[in-house]
Amino acid sequence: MTRFSLFVLLILSCPAFAQRKHSKTSLFPNYTGLVMAGYQGWFRGAGDGSGEGWGHYASTGKVDSSHIHTDLWPDVSEYEKTYPTTIKNADGTPARLFSSWDASTTDLHFKWMKEYGIDGVFMQRFFGNVRTLRTRQKANVILKQALNASKKYGRAIAIMYDLSGIKASGEDCSAIIEDWKELVDSMRITSQGGGQTYLYHHQKPLVAIWGLGFPDRSYNIRNIGVEKLIDFLKNDPVYGGCAVMLGVPTYFRDLNVDCLPDEYLHQLMRSADIVLPWMVQRFTPLLQAENERYLVHVKSDIAWCKTNKVDYVPCIYPGFSWYNLGKTEFGGAPPLGQIPRQKGKFYWDQISAAIKAGAGMLYVAMFDEMDEGTAIFKCTNTPPLGNFKLLDYEGMPTDHYLWLTGKAGEMLRGKLPFTNKMPLRN
């Protein structure tokens, strides 16, 4: 071997010349034009094999009037597997619930996405899920099911890391870096070949980091290595080359109200590719001219993002309620239906306002979040009875919000003429 050949070999083996492990493109090369929803996948059933009891349905594993967490009850008529509770339906039969642990559950949810034209979901991956190898392996059960279902039904899928759970001292984002490496290496989440469904943005795998700038967090965003994480995702020679979306407070522009007054947040946002403000609970149909306020707010957000050379996706949600969660976890009882759905009008008001303001993509909070009453998937109008309170879908079809979300996508892409009025089904 000549000296020149040895030199070339050494250069090519250097990390800077290493080949990234992602496929060059995806069936979804850009977020623009898509409606994506957040997906929790955290509901568990007693006896489902997870060993977690009634996870997220109730506190201390008891689905009863004193411990129930959710403000909605799912329509379980189409699930392959369900699990009986001690709560009774009106006819005296045991009320049943699904488990996200079952592959058939994930499959059904992605089937609904395809049926109603919802483009895909961001899989919520909390810091507690990635802290250790054991927790990562458990979290991968749902993720693997979702990845399989996304390919089966041609739906987009992406990872959203939620920083909730980082301890105020002694922890940083290093565990997220290790988790992303494992997902790329072991699950090949971004290298699925020609039928790849992982969501890209501007031809780069999109990774979301949620939870920056919120004052109720125990961690200081200056001390947890966020810059290092963003740099890794964007520039690492093997695992980088990604686009980054940051989840921030609604009032990020002025750094006030629900946002920490720290200019460092703006610095981080300018290094990202997309900004996603969390708008749940920040707007309500109970106030006059709220739709106009939302429209003006989104327009101003878009202008700020254009000036700072980042893309923007507004957050929309059908309503909000955490009466049971608040009662069991926080010792209080917030109003049931705190932000009412108005049979879908509140949801459509946001959809139409966001599109009118110039938004090119939408983020829905959330697909399956029953704890906070923001779910858009099928929930029943005849919840079980007992010494507790539950919402229903106000007599609308159980697939009403899935259908509206599909229509939102059509209007976003110009296939449905723009309308401020909620469309009616034939």
CORCORFEN-V689284 format. One record per backbone hydrogen bond with DSSP energy under -0.5 kcal/mol. CO is the residue of the C=O (numbers start at 1). NH is the residue of the N-H. If there is no record, write none. Layout:
BEGIN
co	nh
CO	NH
CO	NH
END
This chain:
BEGIN
co	nh
2	6
3	7
4	8
5	9
6	10
7	11
8	12
9	13
11	14
14	17
15	18
28	200
29	203
31	34
34	36
34	362
35	119
35	120
36	364
37	122
38	367
39	124
43	100
43	101
45	48
53	55
54	57
54	58
55	44
57	69
57	70
58	61
59	62
61	63
62	64
63	86
64	67
64	68
67	59
69	325
71	391
73	380
74	76
76	79
83	97
87	95
88	385
89	92
93	89
95	85
97	83
99	102
102	105
102	106
103	107
104	108
105	109
106	110
107	111
108	112
109	113
110	114
111	115
112	116
113	117
113	118
114	117
119	156
120	37
121	123
121	158
122	39
122	124
123	160
125	162
126	129
126	130
127	130
127	131
132	136
133	137
134	138
135	139
136	140
137	141
138	141
138	142
139	143
140	144
141	145
142	146
143	147
144	148
145	149
146	150
147	151
148	152
149	153
150	154
150	155
156	121
157	199
158	123
159	208
160	125
160	162
161	163
161	210
162	127
163	166
164	127
164	128
167	171
172	175
173	176
173	177
174	178
175	179
176	180
177	181
178	182
179	183
180	184
181	185
182	186
182	187
183	189
188	191
190	23
192	195
193	196
196	27
197	157
199	206
201	204
204	201
205	243
206	159
207	245
208	161
209	247
210	163
212	249
213	260
214	217
219	221
220	223
221	226
224	173
225	229
226	230
227	231
228	232
229	233
230	234
231	235
232	236
233	242
234	241
236	240
238	21
243	207
244	273
244	274
245	209
246	248
246	276
247	211
247	212
248	278
249	252
251	255
251	256
256	258
256	259
260	262
262	265
263	267
264	268
265	269
266	270
267	271
268	271
269	272
273	311
274	246
275	313
276	248
277	279
278	250
279	282
279	283
284	287
287	290
289	293
290	294
291	295
292	296
293	297
294	298
295	299
296	300
297	301
298	302
299	303
300	304
301	305
302	306
303	307
304	308
305	310
306	309
311	275
313	277
314	363
316	365
320	339
322	326
323	327
324	328
325	329
325	330
326	330
326	331
326	332
335	338
338	340
339	320
341	344
341	346
341	347
342	345
344	348
345	349
346	350
347	351
348	352
349	353
350	354
351	355
352	356
353	357
354	358
354	359
355	358
360	33
361	314
362	36
363	316
363	365
364	38
364	366
366	376
367	376
367	377
368	370
369	374
369	375
370	71
370	373
372	321
378	75
385	88
386	388
393	396
397	400
398	379
399	403
400	404
401	405
402	406
403	407
404	408
405	409
406	410
407	411
408	412
409	413
410	415
410	416
411	414
END
